[in-house]
């Protein structure tokens, strides 16, 4: 009597690791270990140390579809168009006889409000695919270590930018007396003007710019092109955004280069922590320091 034939044995199913919310693992903790059986048969899985890289890996596993060009294109168009429209609004309000401070206040608030709306509209479809803005763009609730990372990044970034300026001035001594600040001297302001300026510079601008540059643009660019291309391009764009505030030439190079370096450090802290909160705190400290220097 012949033995029954059951055909070839089915292949073993691939070892899969269950998806995990990336924001549950702080950057100072080791990656979760694989099971002993999976490690024996396939080796320990390689998971990146940078928390943002873990987030992106989780996003690709959860939904590998491309994000599309709109999540990058619309914010870029909003930045370019917003700068042009803001300049036109300031000129029109100045021509109508309004004080310069009032016209700049109206234009500044309108510019940042438009950026927030565009960032939310562009990022909403992506956030909906992954269960929210936390997973997709790093809008994680504040953690107790965030001020520590922010202070360390602020001090390290300030030292780096000072060293960069010293190197540039050693190569080009004629640039030492160049006024490259994008904050005018502010002594003699009325109380209402000072309150508005602090709110816009120290609170509104850091939140909006970090949401747009290190939130939507950096994450979308890193998902499509990798971290370093996205970080370099968004940092250069961040520097260029502020150059219209100074005269063309050496001030443009100094201010743009300094803020591009600042933007790159911001990208690194977001990559390390996976959160926008430390970057926002660093931005607030930097703008607050610049404002305090201008007031004195």
Secondary structure, DSSP 8 states (H G I E B T S, - for coil): -------S-------------GGGS-TTS------HHHHHHH------SSHHHHHHHHHHHH--S---SHHHHHHHHHHHHHHHHHHHHHHHHHHTT--HHHHHHHHHHHHHHHHHHHHHHHHHHHHHHTTSHHHHH------TTHHHHHHHHHHHHHHHHHHHHHHHHHH-GGGTT----SS---TT--HHHHHHHHIIIIIIHHHHHIIIIIIIIHHHHHHHH-HHHHHHHHHHHHHHHHHTTS-TTHHHHHHHHHHHHHHHHHHHHHHHHS-SHHHHHHHHHHHHHHHHHHH-
